[in-house]
Amino acid sequence: MTETITTYEPDNSLKKGYISIFRSIFDEVKKNRWLTYQLFKRDFFAVYKQSFIGILWVLIVPLVSVGTFIVLNQSGIFNIGEIDVPYPIYALLGMAFWQLFATGVVAGSNSLVSAGAMLTKINFSKKSLVIASTGRSIVTFIIQFAFVCLLFVCYWIAPSIATLLVPIVIIPLMLLTLGLGFMLALFNGIVRDIGNVLSLLLTFLLFLTPVLYAKPTTGILATLTNYNPLYYLVLAPRDLVLTGTISEWNGYLIASAMSVIVFIVCLVVFHLTETRVAERI
């Protein structure tokens, strides 16, 4: 009599090949789309539910940042540079795209930690938590972008018709945001200091990236800007709105390729490790 021996392995996803992994990821995201939407609604309304001014916080943060730079520029402490449009439009438009990235990364990094006990009690796709949390940044972006459109009306300036292409041009920025959200969610679940460090790092990156000022032409900041992918991912959609064209195509294409690679790598890593997340949080 021949005995059948069955060997159980903790995870054999890699042995099935990457095509099988991507198919599994797609099926999982598709299957859990209703759950993702419900988590998104819960997170979005929870943020402003007990806030006195509610959704207006979406506008207050960029307005304070822009106002600070206006004061610094007028006092001679900081030189914004040569800008061909009214500065409030230039700065708030840049902040809208920057907040799409920053808000999404922060929300994604905190998504697993904030879920807490739900991870240990319910078996569900952890990707839904990250996707739902970063989706909140899209709503924030839409509100801020609408406010910028109102400024165009106030200044009697017509945005370029190429503005209609903005949803396509910001796809690489959204992929980078979601990819980093997946990876940082894992790190934050293991080392809780990640959340605090991330807030400081994003503030530093905001001032290091020409979002609220024109790109410098000389100095170390100009050199760093040339290698800063966030600069190109923010510049491209802003250029489309203001001028109808993208001034630095090569930088944008390279930054877009990097964003796709980061997204794919982080998504696969998250997919292979999410089953072990609950025991760490």
N, C-alpha and C positions, 0 to 999 in steps of 0.2 A: 504493500500500500504506500503510495506516494503522498507525502504531506506537502501542502501548499504553504509556503512561507510568505507572509505579507510584511513588507518593510514600510514603515511610516516615516516620512521626512517632515521636518518643521515647515519647510517652504521650498518648493521646487519650481517656482515661477520662472527663474532664470533658465532652467533646463528646457522649458517649453519654447524659448525663443522670444525675441523682442516683439515680433509681430503678434504673438499670442498675448503679450503683456499689454500692448496698446489696444488690442481688441477687447481685453478684459476691462481696461480703464474706460473705454468708450461705452461699453455696455453698462458698467456700473454707474457712470455719470448720467446716462440716459434713464436708467431704471430709477434713480433717486432724484430726478429733477423736481418732483412735487415736494419732497422733503427739503431740498435746497431752497425752494421758494418760500416754504413755511419758516425755515430758519432765518432767511433774509428778512421777512416781515417782522419776526420776533425781535431780531437784533436792531433793526432800524427804529422801530417804535420805542424800544426799551431805552435807547440812548436819549431821546428827547421827551420821554413820557412825564418825568417829574422836573423838567426844566422850565423856568419861568418864561424865557424868551424862545424856547424850543428850537425850531429849525433855523432861526436867525443866526445861531452860532456858526452855521455854514458860511455865512458872509462876514461875520465879525472878525474871524481869524485872519483871512487875507486882507481885509480892510486895515486892520491894525498894522500888519507887516508893510503894506504899501504906504500907509501914512507915516510910518517910521522912516522909510527911505526918502520920502518927500521932504520931511523935516531935515534929515541929514544932508540932503542935496542942497536945499535952500540955505542952510547954515554954512555951507562950504566944507563940511567935515568929510563928505563923501561925494564923489563925482559919478553920477549915473551914466554919463556918456551921451553920445549923439543918438537921439531917437526921433524918427520922422513922424510919429503919431503922438497924441496927448499921452503923457506918462501914465495916468490912471488906467487907460485902456491897455497900454502895453504891459504894465505890471500885473493887473488883475487877470489878464488873459493868460500870462505866463503862470500865475499862481493857480489858475483853474487846472491847467495841465499838471503842474507840480503836485497839487493836492490829490489829483487822481492817483498818482503814484504813492505819495507819502501816506495818505489815509488808508489806502488799500493794503500797503505793506504792514502798517501798525495793526490794523484790524485782523489781517491774516495771521500775524505772529501770535496774537492773543486768542485766536479762535479755539484752539484745543484746551488751553488753560481755563478759559472762561466756561467751557462746557462742563468741566469738573466731573461731578458724580454721574452725569449722563453717559460718559464714556465707559464707565465700569458696569453700568446697569443695563444698557441697551446696546445691542449689536447692530450697527449701521455704518454706512460709508462715512469715514472721517473727512473725505474730500468735500462732502456737502457743507461741513462747517467752515472750511477755508473759503470755498467759492461763495457761500452766502455772506460771509463777513466782508470779503473784498468787493462784493457787489454793492455794498453800501457806499463805497467811494464813487461809483458810477452815478448814483442819485445826487450825491454832493456835487459832482462835476456838472451835471445838467443844470442844477440850480445856479451855480456860479457862472456858468457859460451864458445862461439866460440873463443874468445881471449884467454881464459884459455887453451883451446885445443891446440892453437898455442904455448903456453908456454910449454906444455908437449913435443911438437916436438922439441923446442929449447933446452930443458934439456935432450932430449933423454930418456924420461920416458914414459912408456905405461900406460894409465889409465886402471882401472879394467874393465872387460867385463860387470860387474854389472852396469856400467854407463848407460846402456840401460834401467835400471829400474828407473832412476832418474825422468822421467815424471810422474811415478806413485807415487813415494815417496814424491814428492813435492805437491801432491794434498791437503793434510791437511794444508800446509802453504798457498796455494792459497785460500782455503776455509776461513781460518782465515782472510786473507787479504781482501777478498770480503765482509765478514761479518762485519768487523770493518769499511770498506768503506761505507756500507749501514748506519750503525748507526751514524758514525761521519759526514756523509753528512747531516743528519737531525739536529744534534747538531750545525753544522757549519752554517746551514741556520737560526738558531734561535740566536746563540751567535757567532759572527764573530771572537771572540778571539780564538776560537778552532783551527783555521788554524795556528796561530802563536805559540800557546802552543804546538801543535802537532809536529812542526818542532824541537823545543827544546827538547821535550820528546824523539823523535826518535834518536836524536844525543846522548842524555844521555843513552838510551837503547843500542846503538851501542857499547859504551865503557863499559857498564855494562855486555854485553853478549860476551862470548868468540868467537868472529867472527874473529878478527885480532890477537888473541893470544890463546895459549893452555889453557885448563881449569885449574884454580888454584886448588891446593890440600888442602890448609889450608886457614884460615882466613874467614872473613865475606863474601867476594866475592864468595868463594867456596860454602858457605851455600846458598847464594842467587841464584847461578847458578843451584843448585839442584832443585829449585822450579821455574825456568825460562823456560816456555814452548818454547820460541823462540830458546833457546839453543839447545834443542833436535830436533826441526824442521829444524834447519840449520845444525846440526851435522850429522843427518842421511844421507841426500843426499851427503854431503861431504865425509863421511866415505865410501859410496858406490863407489864413484869415486876413492878414494885414496887406499882403502884396500879391497873393494869388499864385505864388510859386515857392519852391523850396530852395533856399540859397545855398545850402551845403548838402547836396545829394549824396556825395560819397560817404560823408560822416553818418548820414541818416541810414543808408543801406547797411553799412558795417554795424552800426548800433542795433539795427533791426535783426540782423543775422545773429548777433550775440544774444539778443533777447529771446529769440526762438530756441537757441541752444540751451540757454539757462532754464527756460520753461520746460523743455523736454526732459532735461537731466533731473531737475527738481521734482517734476511730476512722477517720473519713474522711481526715484529714490523714496518719495513719499508713499507711493503705491506698495512698494516692497517692504516698508517698515511700519505702515499704519496699524497693522495687527498687533504690534508690540507697544503701541502708544499708551494704552490704558494703564498698563502696569507701572508706567513712569510718572503719570500725572496724579 
